[in-house]
Amino acid sequence: MICVTIDELVPCLKDAVTGETVETEVIRIKRKSFLSKFNKKTGWYVNWIDLLEKNEIYALVLKGTVDIQGLVAVENNPDYKAAYI
């Protein structure tokens, strides 16, 4: 289980140092090569390449860039008419 504390809701990301709101967008990741540096060795909770085969992977990026700020895996389960995140 991953526990997080939400200190504030903002429409995008907020720079912790300057307080400036930074615009973001969500992109779908389909290539393993793009996810190669996001693994346990580099401080991520999971090896994201391992999740790519059975899930759709989406990244939160700074608008107009591919500078990843966060990742999420979504698994569609038609039997339960649900999606696991």
N, C-alpha and C positions, 0 to 999 in steps of 0.2 A: 504494500500500500504506500502511496505517496501522499504525504501531508504537506499542505501549503497554507500560508496565511495570506489572505487578501486584505491589504491595507487600504485600498482605494480602487474604485471602478473608474476607468477612463476610456474614452472611445478608441484609443490607439495604445501606444506605449508612452510612458512618461520617463524622461531622463532623470535618474535619481540625483544627479549632481546639480543640474541647471533648473530642473522643474519643468522644462520645455516638453510639450506634447509632440511626439514624433509619429507621423503617419505610417501606417502599416498596410499590408495586404496579405492575402492567403494564396499560396500557390500549391499545386499538387506536384509531388516528387515521384517520378517514375523510374529514374535511373539509379542503379546501385552505386555507380561511381560518384554521384552527387552526395550520397549518404556515407561514404567510406570513412570520413573523419568524425562521425558521430557514433561513438561506441564507449564501452566501459573504460577502455584504456585512456580515453580523453576526457573522462569525467561525466559522461552521460549515464543515465540509469539503465539503459538497455543498448544493445547493438542494433541500431535501426535497420541495417541491411537485412538482418534476420526476420524482421517484421514485414518486409516489402512483399514477399511472396503471397501471403494470405490477407494482407490489409492494403488499404489505400493510405498513403502517407501524405500529410499536408504540413506545410511549413508557414509559420508567421515570419514575414520578412519586412525589412524597412522598405517603404514604398519606392518603387523604381530600381530596386536592387535585388540581389539574391543573398543578402546578409541575413542568415537565419537567426531568429531570436527565440524560436520554440518550435517543437515538432509534436504532431499528434498522429496516432494510428487509428484508423476506423475500419472495423470489420463488419460487413453486412451479413446478417443472419436472416435469410428469408423464411426459415422454418418458424422463427419466433417473431417475425416482422419487426425486427429490431436491429439496431446498430450498436456495436460495442466500441467504446472509445478508450 
